[in-house]
Amino acid sequence: MVDTFFSVIDPPHTMCRMSEQRTITSVAVIGCGTMGAGIAAASAAAGCRVLMLDLTPEAVERGLSLVEPDDRHLIDTGTIDADLAKIAEYDWVCEAIVEDLDVKRDLFRRVETVRRTGSVVSSNTSGIPLRSITEGMPQSLRADIAITHFFNPVKVMKLFELVPGAETTDAVVDAFASFGANELSKGVVHAKDTVNFIGNRIGCYFMLAGLHRAKPYLADGMSQETIDAVLGPLVGLPPTGLYGLIDLIGLDVMDLVGKNLAVNLPDGDAGHAFTSFPDAEQRMLERGQLGRKARDKGGFGRVLKSDDGSKSKETFDLVKELWRAPSAPDLDGVPTELGDVVFHDSPQGRLAWDLFADTLLYAASLVPEIADDIANVDNAIRWGFNWKKGPFEMLDHLGPARVRERLEAEGRVAPSMLAVLAREGGETFYRETADGRAMLMPDGSVQPVPATH
């Protein structure tokens, strides 16, 4: 339902929007949790004046503790209720509050009445579509707003997803892209306003689908340690694998992600099959067995500390639903060269095909839905999830023709970008030209890969 809070007439201070180039030299961050404080700290480290606002002084102080002491002279603080008007002094107003659509919309209503003309505005939401946030809002806000999604921890993670709305001006996009790359030293990825954008759309598919796809392998006796080992460096993923990664993120967070996907995924999307947990993981969630954050309760694994200070690790057996001592992964005979396990005739190889290769194929089905080109997808996954190669780079490494042959043997249809590659007669998605590296586009053309930062 269209929100009718605002008049169709824009507030007086925004009637004449500035159209010239925007420059960001100061940042107001609303919400001082882990993400907001991280953005504030990164902006201050870049030499910007920064305003940090939250509901209470205590929340602001907790966030301020993440800012380097040498940068704190650049920080002003306050509360949302008492000091929101201060944002008129800042070039960029960044919202980083709770992931609740109604709460965000209420805040942006208030922001629009006090921010100054020419400022740029963003939400750091990790999955709420921008169109949902701005529906019914003044045109002045819709033109000046984008999603600026950082990955946690902001100080460490390179990925910065930039998501404009249908009415966001080019000047606003350029301002965010320039600031993110040149001042914050982030890798800017241009995404579309679709659920979970690029990184989390693909990365969360891997995790949620993995919980389900692993079940028959567990039932046949494969250990969780083996599953994590197969879905780790063997295919160019971090050593956390599947279960270790979810333990790091938190089963509660993945539950919220699944619920968001269930509501917002397009009809027919393959991810709909995996938006809820298998039974064992659901019971883990219900008893608070969420991962590393749950300490002694653990998640799929845990570390226990004895009275003498020594530590021991345990694995939660998903079949027996009991804690046990860790076991060594079974990789006997499994090829160790990058990606070779995907085509290996073994249970480990079938797992790698059923989940890892399936995630590559899922990514290949999402262009141009989530991004205009494959380079933005590959950069998002490498920078956001620390894959050695992005999905299309990995498909090139495995051999697209070999992947298509396997799909044909299984009676499956190749996803959109693999079909485009076959139709155009190309061997790989990326190729070297006289002018440098080029990539296959969704329309079948070949265009230069933009330089990255």
C-alpha positions as CSV (number, residue, x, y, z in Angstrom):
1,M,0.0,0.0,0.0
2,V,1.4,3.4,-1.0
3,D,2.4,5.5,2.0
4,T,0.5,8.7,2.1
5,F,2.4,10.4,4.9
6,F,4.0,12.9,2.6
7,S,2.2,15.5,0.5
8,V,2.7,15.2,-3.2
9,I,4.4,18.6,-3.0
10,D,8.0,18.4,-1.9
11,P,9.1,20.2,1.2
12,P,10.2,23.8,0.4
13,H,13.9,23.1,1.0
14,T,14.1,20.5,-1.7
15,M,12.0,22.2,-4.5
16,C,15.2,23.1,-6.4
17,R,17.5,20.1,-6.4
18,M,21.1,20.7,-7.2
19,S,22.1,18.9,-10.4
20,E,25.8,19.6,-10.4
21,Q,28.5,17.1,-9.3
22,R,28.2,16.0,-5.7
23,T,31.2,15.7,-3.4
24,I,31.4,13.9,-0.1
25,T,33.7,15.3,2.5
26,S,31.5,14.8,5.6
27,V,29.4,11.9,6.8
28,A,26.4,11.7,9.2
29,V,25.8,8.1,10.3
30,I,22.5,7.3,12.0
31,G,22.8,4.0,13.9
32,C,26.0,3.2,15.8
33,G,25.8,-0.6,15.9
34,T,28.6,-2.7,14.4
35,M,28.0,-1.6,10.8
36,G,27.2,2.1,11.4
37,A,30.2,2.4,13.7
38,G,32.4,0.7,11.1
39,I,31.2,3.2,8.4
40,A,31.8,6.1,10.8
41,A,35.3,4.8,11.7
42,A,36.3,4.3,8.1
43,S,35.0,7.7,7.1
44,A,36.9,9.4,10.0
45,A,40.1,7.4,9.0
46,A,39.7,8.9,5.5
47,G,39.8,12.4,7.1
48,C,36.1,13.2,7.0
49,R,34.1,15.1,9.6
50,V,31.6,12.5,11.0
51,L,28.4,12.7,13.0
52,M,27.3,9.6,14.9
53,L,23.7,9.5,16.1
54,D,21.8,6.7,17.9
55,L,18.8,6.4,20.2
56,T,20.8,6.8,23.4
57,P,24.2,8.3,24.4
58,E,25.2,4.8,25.6
59,A,24.7,3.3,22.1
60,V,26.8,6.1,20.6
61,E,29.6,5.6,23.1
62,R,29.7,1.9,22.2
63,G,30.0,2.7,18.6
64,L,32.6,5.4,19.2
65,S,34.8,2.8,20.8
66,L,35.3,1.3,17.4
67,V,36.8,4.6,16.1
68,E,40.6,4.9,16.3
69,P,41.6,7.3,19.1
70,D,43.6,9.5,16.7
71,D,40.5,10.0,14.6
72,R,38.0,10.9,17.3
73,H,38.6,14.7,17.0
74,L,36.7,14.4,13.7
75,I,33.6,12.9,15.4
76,D,30.6,14.8,16.7
77,T,27.9,12.8,18.5
78,G,24.3,13.0,19.6
79,T,21.0,11.3,19.8
80,I,18.4,10.9,17.0
81,D,15.6,12.7,18.9
82,A,17.7,15.6,20.1
83,D,20.3,16.1,17.4
84,L,18.9,15.0,14.0
85,A,18.9,18.5,12.7
86,K,22.7,18.4,12.8
87,I,22.7,16.2,9.6
88,A,22.1,19.5,7.7
89,E,25.8,20.1,8.1
90,Y,26.9,16.9,6.3
91,D,27.3,15.8,2.7
92,W,26.3,12.2,3.2
93,V,23.5,10.9,5.5
94,C,23.9,7.2,6.0
95,E,21.2,5.2,7.7
96,A,22.5,2.0,9.5
97,I,19.7,1.2,11.9
98,V,17.7,-2.0,12.5
99,E,16.6,-4.1,9.5
100,D,12.9,-3.2,9.9
101,L,11.2,-1.6,6.9
102,D,8.7,0.5,8.9
103,V,11.4,1.8,11.2
104,K,13.6,2.8,8.3
105,R,10.8,4.5,6.5
106,D,9.9,6.5,9.6
107,L,13.5,7.7,9.9
108,F,13.8,8.7,6.3
109,R,10.6,10.8,6.7
110,R,12.3,12.7,9.5
111,V,15.6,12.9,7.6
112,E,14.0,14.5,4.6
113,T,12.6,17.4,6.6
114,V,16.0,18.4,7.9
115,R,18.8,17.4,5.5
116,R,20.2,20.1,3.3
117,T,19.7,20.4,-0.4
118,G,22.5,18.8,-2.3
119,S,23.3,16.1,0.3
120,V,23.2,12.5,-0.7
121,V,21.4,9.8,1.4
122,S,21.8,6.1,1.7
123,S,20.7,3.0,3.6
124,N,23.1,0.3,4.6
125,T,20.4,-2.3,4.5
126,S,21.6,-5.8,3.6
127,G,18.5,-7.0,1.9
128,I,15.5,-4.7,1.9
129,P,14.8,-3.3,-1.6
130,L,15.3,0.4,-2.0
131,R,12.0,0.7,-3.8
132,S,10.2,-0.6,-0.6
133,I,12.0,2.1,1.5
134,T,11.2,5.0,-0.8
135,E,7.7,4.1,-2.0
136,G,5.5,7.2,-1.6
137,M,8.4,9.4,-0.5
138,P,9.1,12.8,-2.1
139,Q,10.8,12.8,-5.5
140,S,13.6,14.8,-4.0
141,L,14.6,11.9,-1.7
142,R,14.1,9.3,-4.4
143,A,16.5,11.2,-6.6
144,D,19.2,11.6,-3.9
145,I,19.1,8.1,-2.3
146,A,20.9,4.8,-2.9
147,I,21.8,1.7,-1.0
148,T,25.4,1.7,0.2
149,H,25.9,-1.9,1.5
150,F,29.2,-2.6,3.2
151,F,30.2,-6.0,4.5
152,N,31.2,-6.6,8.1
153,P,33.7,-5.8,9.4
154,V,33.8,-2.6,7.4
155,K,37.5,-2.0,8.3
156,V,38.5,-5.3,6.7
157,M,36.1,-6.3,4.0
158,K,36.6,-4.7,0.6
159,L,33.2,-5.1,-0.9
160,F,30.9,-2.0,-1.2
161,E,27.7,-2.7,-3.0
162,L,26.2,0.4,-4.6
163,V,22.5,0.1,-5.5
164,P,20.6,3.0,-7.0
165,G,16.9,3.3,-7.2
166,A,14.9,3.9,-10.4
167,E,15.1,7.7,-9.9
168,T,18.6,8.0,-8.3
169,T,20.6,10.6,-10.4
170,D,23.9,9.7,-12.0
171,A,25.5,12.5,-10.0
172,V,24.5,10.7,-6.7
173,V,25.8,7.4,-8.0
174,D,29.1,8.9,-9.1
175,A,29.5,10.6,-5.7
176,F,29.1,7.4,-3.8
177,A,31.3,5.4,-6.2
178,S,34.1,8.0,-6.1
179,F,34.0,8.3,-2.3
180,G,33.9,4.5,-1.8
181,A,36.8,3.8,-4.1
182,N,39.0,6.8,-3.6
183,E,38.4,7.8,0.0
184,L,37.4,4.5,1.7
185,S,39.6,2.3,-0.6
186,K,36.7,-0.2,-1.2
187,G,35.9,-2.3,-4.2
188,V,32.7,-0.7,-5.6
189,V,30.2,-3.1,-7.1
190,H,27.2,-1.8,-9.0
191,A,24.2,-3.9,-8.2
192,K,20.5,-3.7,-9.0
193,D,17.6,-3.1,-6.6
194,T,16.8,-6.8,-6.2
195,V,16.5,-8.9,-3.0
196,N,19.9,-9.3,-1.2
197,F,21.6,-7.5,-4.1
198,I,24.6,-9.5,-5.5
199,G,26.8,-10.9,-2.7
200,N,24.2,-12.1,-0.3
201,R,21.9,-13.3,-3.1
202,I,24.5,-15.8,-4.3
203,G,26.4,-16.4,-1.0
204,C,23.2,-17.0,1.0
205,Y,22.0,-19.4,-1.7
206,F,25.2,-21.4,-1.3
207,M,24.7,-21.6,2.5
208,L,20.9,-22.2,2.7
209,A,20.9,-24.7,-0.2
210,G,24.0,-26.3,1.3
211,L,22.2,-27.2,4.5
212,H,19.6,-29.1,2.4
213,R,22.0,-30.6,-0.2
214,A,24.3,-31.9,2.4
215,K,21.6,-34.0,4.1
216,P,21.8,-37.1,1.9
217,Y,25.6,-37.1,2.2
218,L,25.4,-36.9,6.0
219,A,22.8,-39.8,5.9
220,D,25.3,-41.8,3.9
221,G,28.0,-41.4,6.4
222,M,29.9,-38.3,5.2
223,S,31.1,-36.2,8.1
224,Q,30.6,-32.5,8.4
225,E,34.3,-32.1,8.5
226,T,34.6,-33.7,5.1
227,I,31.8,-31.5,3.7
228,D,33.5,-28.4,5.0
229,A,36.8,-29.6,3.5
230,V,35.3,-30.3,0.1
231,L,33.6,-26.9,0.1
232,G,36.7,-25.0,1.1
233,P,40.0,-24.4,-0.6
234,L,39.5,-27.3,-3.0
235,V,37.0,-25.2,-4.9
236,G,38.5,-21.8,-4.0
237,L,36.4,-21.0,-0.9
238,P,37.7,-20.1,2.5
239,P,38.6,-23.0,4.9
240,T,35.5,-22.3,6.9
241,G,33.6,-24.3,4.3
242,L,29.8,-24.5,4.7
243,Y,29.1,-25.1,8.4
244,G,32.0,-23.0,9.6
245,L,30.8,-20.1,7.6
246,I,27.3,-20.3,9.0
247,D,28.7,-20.6,12.6
248,L,30.6,-17.4,11.9
249,I,27.5,-15.5,10.6
250,G,25.0,-17.0,13.0
251,L,22.1,-19.4,12.5
252,D,19.7,-16.6,13.7
253,V,20.9,-14.3,11.0
254,M,20.5,-17.0,8.3
255,D,17.0,-17.6,9.6
256,L,16.1,-13.9,9.0
257,V,17.8,-14.1,5.6
258,G,15.7,-17.1,4.6
259,K,12.5,-15.4,5.7
260,N,13.4,-12.3,3.7
261,L,14.1,-14.4,0.6
262,A,10.8,-16.3,1.0
263,V,8.9,-13.0,0.7
264,N,11.0,-11.2,-1.9
265,L,12.5,-13.7,-4.3
266,P,10.9,-13.7,-7.7
267,D,8.5,-16.4,-8.6
268,G,10.2,-19.5,-9.9
269,D,13.6,-18.6,-8.4
270,A,15.5,-21.7,-7.4
271,G,16.2,-20.2,-4.0
272,H,12.6,-20.7,-2.9
273,A,13.3,-24.3,-2.2
274,F,15.8,-23.4,0.5
275,T,14.4,-20.5,2.5
276,S,13.7,-22.6,5.6
277,F,16.0,-24.9,7.6
278,P,16.1,-28.7,7.6
279,D,14.7,-30.2,10.8
280,A,17.9,-30.6,12.7
281,E,19.1,-27.0,12.0
282,Q,15.6,-25.7,13.0
283,R,15.9,-27.5,16.3
284,M,19.4,-25.9,16.8
285,L,17.9,-22.5,16.2
286,E,15.1,-23.1,18.7
287,R,17.4,-24.0,21.5
288,G,19.8,-21.1,20.8
289,Q,22.6,-23.1,19.3
290,L,23.4,-20.3,16.9
291,G,27.1,-20.5,16.2
292,R,30.2,-18.7,17.6
293,K,28.1,-16.0,19.3
294,A,26.4,-18.6,21.4
295,R,29.7,-19.5,23.2
296,D,29.3,-22.9,25.0
297,K,26.0,-23.6,23.2
298,G,28.0,-23.4,20.0
299,G,26.5,-24.1,16.6
300,F,27.8,-26.8,14.3
301,G,31.0,-26.7,16.4
302,R,32.1,-25.2,19.6
303,V,35.2,-24.6,21.7
304,L,35.1,-25.6,25.4
305,K,37.4,-24.2,28.1
306,S,38.4,-26.4,30.9
307,D,39.1,-25.3,34.5
308,D,42.8,-25.5,33.9
309,G,42.5,-23.1,30.9
310,S,42.9,-25.7,28.2
311,K,40.5,-25.7,25.3
312,S,38.9,-28.5,23.3
313,K,36.8,-28.6,20.2
314,E,33.6,-30.5,19.5
315,T,31.4,-31.1,16.5
316,F,27.6,-31.3,16.6
317,D,26.6,-34.4,14.8
318,L,23.6,-33.4,12.7
319,V,22.5,-37.0,12.2
320,K,22.6,-38.1,15.9
321,E,22.1,-34.6,17.1
322,L,24.8,-35.1,19.8
323,W,28.2,-33.5,20.4
324,R,31.2,-35.6,19.5
325,A,35.0,-35.2,19.1
326,P,36.1,-33.7,15.8
327,S,37.1,-36.1,13.0
328,A,39.6,-35.7,10.2
329,P,38.0,-35.0,6.8
330,D,38.1,-37.9,4.4
331,L,39.8,-36.6,1.2
332,D,41.5,-39.8,0.3
333,G,42.0,-39.9,-3.5
334,V,40.3,-36.5,-4.0
335,P,42.1,-34.3,-6.4
336,T,43.6,-31.2,-4.9
337,E,44.0,-29.0,-7.9
338,L,41.6,-26.1,-7.8
339,G,38.1,-27.2,-8.9
340,D,39.0,-30.7,-10.0
341,V,36.9,-32.2,-7.3
342,V,33.8,-30.9,-9.1
343,F,34.2,-33.6,-11.8
344,H,35.6,-36.3,-9.6
345,D,33.8,-39.7,-9.5
346,S,33.3,-39.9,-5.7
347,P,30.8,-38.8,-3.1
348,Q,33.0,-35.8,-2.5
349,G,32.9,-35.0,-6.2
350,R,29.2,-35.4,-6.4
351,L,28.8,-33.1,-3.3
352,A,31.0,-30.5,-5.0
353,W,28.9,-30.7,-8.2
354,D,25.5,-30.7,-6.3
355,L,26.3,-27.6,-4.3
356,F,29.3,-25.6,-5.4
357,A,28.7,-26.0,-9.2
358,D,25.0,-25.5,-8.6
359,T,25.8,-22.2,-7.0
360,L,27.9,-21.2,-10.0
361,L,24.9,-22.1,-12.2
362,Y,22.6,-20.1,-10.0
363,A,24.8,-17.1,-10.4
364,A,24.8,-17.6,-14.2
365,S,21.0,-17.5,-14.2
366,L,20.9,-14.1,-12.4
367,V,22.6,-11.8,-15.0
368,P,21.2,-9.3,-16.0
369,E,18.6,-9.5,-13.2
370,I,21.0,-8.6,-10.3
371,A,23.8,-6.8,-12.3
372,D,24.4,-5.6,-15.8
373,D,27.5,-7.6,-16.3
374,I,29.4,-10.6,-15.0
375,A,32.4,-8.6,-13.7
376,N,30.2,-7.0,-11.0
377,V,29.0,-10.4,-9.9
378,D,32.5,-11.9,-9.7
379,N,33.9,-8.9,-7.8
380,A,31.1,-9.0,-5.3
381,I,31.7,-12.7,-4.5
382,R,35.5,-12.4,-4.3
383,W,35.4,-9.3,-2.2
384,G,32.4,-10.2,-0.1
385,F,32.9,-13.9,0.5
386,N,36.6,-14.3,-0.1
387,W,36.3,-16.8,-3.0
388,K,39.5,-17.2,-4.9
389,K,37.5,-16.8,-8.2
390,G,34.1,-15.3,-8.8
391,P,31.4,-17.6,-10.3
392,F,32.1,-16.7,-13.9
393,E,35.8,-16.8,-13.4
394,M,35.4,-20.3,-11.9
395,L,33.2,-21.5,-14.7
396,D,35.9,-20.4,-17.1
397,H,38.4,-22.3,-15.0
398,L,36.3,-25.5,-15.0
399,G,35.5,-25.1,-18.7
400,P,32.0,-23.9,-19.7
401,A,31.6,-26.6,-22.5
402,R,32.4,-29.3,-20.0
403,V,29.8,-27.9,-17.6
404,R,27.2,-27.7,-20.3
405,E,27.9,-31.3,-21.4
406,R,27.3,-32.5,-17.8
407,L,24.1,-30.5,-17.6
408,E,22.9,-32.1,-20.9
409,A,23.8,-35.5,-19.6
410,E,21.6,-34.8,-16.6
411,G,18.7,-33.5,-18.8
412,R,19.1,-30.0,-17.4
413,V,18.8,-26.7,-19.2
414,A,21.8,-24.4,-19.2
415,P,21.2,-21.1,-17.3
416,S,21.0,-17.9,-19.2
417,M,24.6,-16.8,-19.4
418,L,25.9,-20.3,-20.3
419,A,23.2,-20.3,-23.0
420,V,24.4,-16.9,-24.3
421,L,28.0,-18.2,-24.4
422,A,27.0,-21.3,-26.3
423,R,24.9,-19.3,-28.8
424,E,27.7,-16.9,-29.5
425,G,30.2,-19.7,-30.0
426,G,32.6,-18.5,-27.3
427,E,34.8,-20.8,-25.2
428,T,35.0,-18.6,-22.1
429,F,33.1,-15.7,-20.5
430,Y,36.3,-13.6,-20.3
431,R,38.9,-13.3,-23.0
432,E,42.0,-11.3,-23.8
433,T,41.8,-8.8,-26.6
434,A,44.2,-6.3,-28.1
435,D,42.8,-3.7,-25.9
436,G,42.9,-5.7,-22.7
437,R,40.5,-8.0,-20.8
438,A,37.0,-8.3,-22.1
439,M,33.8,-10.0,-21.0
440,L,30.7,-11.5,-22.5
441,M,27.6,-9.4,-22.0
442,P,24.0,-10.7,-21.6
443,D,23.2,-9.5,-25.2
444,G,26.0,-11.5,-26.6
445,S,28.4,-8.7,-27.2
446,V,31.9,-8.5,-25.8
447,Q,32.9,-5.4,-23.9
448,P,36.0,-4.3,-22.0
449,V,36.1,-5.2,-18.3
450,P,36.0,-1.9,-16.3
451,A,39.0,-1.1,-14.2
452,T,38.5,-1.9,-10.5
453,H,39.9,-0.3,-7.4
